[in-house]
Amino acid sequence: MPLNTLTKLPRLALAVSGGSDSMALAYMISQTPGLSEKTTAYTVDHGVRSESSSEAQNVHEIVSRLGINHRILKLDALNDTKELSMRQARYSKLIAAMNDDGVSTVVTAHTQDDCIETFVVRMLRGSGLFGLAGIQPRVSFNPYTWGGGGIALKQHSRTELASGWKLMRPLLGLTKSHLRNVLVKNNIPWFEDPTNQNVEIAERNLVRKMYYEYPELIPEEFQASNVLRLLEKLNGYRIKCETEASEVSSRLLAASQSPDGTITLSEEQVKGVLTKLPHDTLQLVLRNILSPLSPLPDLSLRLHRLRGLTGRFEAGNKFNLAGVDFSLRNDKWQLSREVPRRPSDHVVQLTPGRVSLWDNRFFVVSDLPKATVQFIDWDSHRELFKSKEELNKARDQARKRNPILVYEGGYSFPALQRGVLNTMPK
C-alpha cells in the first residue's frame, strides 16, 4: 500500500509506540507530500515501566520535529498487566482520543515480520484458515468493540455516527530490518521495550526470539519465504470466501430481516442455502447474519460449533449460537437475541446529544434528560403500560429482545433504522 494513497483521506491517526517500526512510519509520513499536515500521532504512556513517561516525551519531541502533530495519552494505573488487557487499554485510550479529534482512520506500522509471527502464533493456537491468513492491510472496525472484545468507546458525538472507522497497515510488505536501515540512514532514534524480549509474557516474543536468534532451528516449512507464499494463498482463499459470503448474506437479509431487526429464515433458505455452503463460507455468512442480533462484542464463530448445525436444523429443536436463539415456529426459523440473564446489567444512562452503545448491538441517540435505554423488565415497567394495546406491544418488544426508552414522564419504543435506534418519542 503506497503511502501517497493515504493523502486522499481527510484526517489520519498514527499509532506510535516509539519502537523502530512506528518511528520509521512516522518518518516516511513526514517525507510524503501532503500527508504530515493531516496526520496526528498518538503515543500511549502505559506507565508499566518507570522509563515509559520519559520515552513518551522523547517520542513527542522527535515526531514533532518531523512536522507531525503529536499527543501523549497517559493510561490510568492498570490492575492487570497481561498482554491482552494492556492492548485493550491502549486501544480504548487511542479510540477515545481519535474520536475527540474527529479522526476515524488509524495507521499502524505492522511489518512483514509481524505477518510471519502472527501466522506461527495462530497455528500454535489452532486457528482456522481465516485466522492463519493473518494480518490484513486494510480493515473496517467497530470503535465500540475494537481491541480483543473490550468496549473501546461507549459514547461519542452524534456527528461521528456515520463515519466509517478504518485500520490501515501500509508497511506489511517491508521487513523490520529495512525500516531500521531507514532510521539509521536518517539519524532517527527509536526505543526498545524490554518487555518485547520477555518470552514469559507472550508466546509471540518466543517466536520472535527463535526467528532472530536461532534461525538455524526454524524448520524449512516455517522459513520466512515459505510462510509468505502460504499467506498469499490463504488470503486468496479468504477473499474468495468473503466475496461469496457477502453475496449470500445480502440475499438472505434482504428477504428475511424485518425493519425492527428481527430475522426469520424459511425452510428453503435454511436447507436450500445455509446447509449446502462450505463450512468456511458458512462461518462468514452466519457472522454477517447474526451480528445485528448477537450481544457478543466480538462475534467469532468457531468451525467446530458449525459442524453439527445441519443436524440441529433437521431436529427442529431450539438451540443457541453466539448469543442468538434459533426457534422453529410455523415452519420458519425465528432468530432473536438470547434472553438476558440479568436485564438490570443492560441499563444505559443516556447523555443528551450523544450516541451510546446499548447491548453491543444498537447505537442510541436521545435529546431527553434523565433518559435510559434498557430491556423491558416486567417488575418495574408493567405500570407504564396503561392499555391492553400498549401491553401487547410491550410483550412483542420483549419477545424480540428490543429495548424500551424510559424518561421522566413516560416511555417509548425506539424505531430501528439501519442498525441505529431513533429514540425520540413520537
Secondary structure, 3 states (H helix, E strand, C coil): CCHHHHHHCCCEEEECCCCHHHHHHHHHHHCCCCCHHHEEEEEEECCCCCCHHHHHHHHHHHHHHCCCEEEEEECCCCCCCCHHHHHHHHHHHHHHHHHHHCCCEEECCCCHHHHHHHHHHHHHCCCCHHHHCCCCCEEECCCCCCCCCCCCCCEEEHHHCCCCCEEECCCCCCCHHHHHHHHHHCCCCCCCCHHHHCCCCCHHHHHHHHHHHCHHHCCHHHCHHHHHHHHHHHHHHHHHHHHHHHHHHHHHHHHHECCCCCEEEEHHHHHHCHHHCCHHHHHHHHHHHHCCCCCCCCCCCCHHHHCCHHHHHHHCCCEEECCEEEEEECCEEEEEECCCCCHHHHCEECCCCEEEEECCCEEEECCCCCCEEECCCHHHHHHHCCCHHHHHHHHHHHHCCCCEEEECCEEECCEEECCEEECCCC
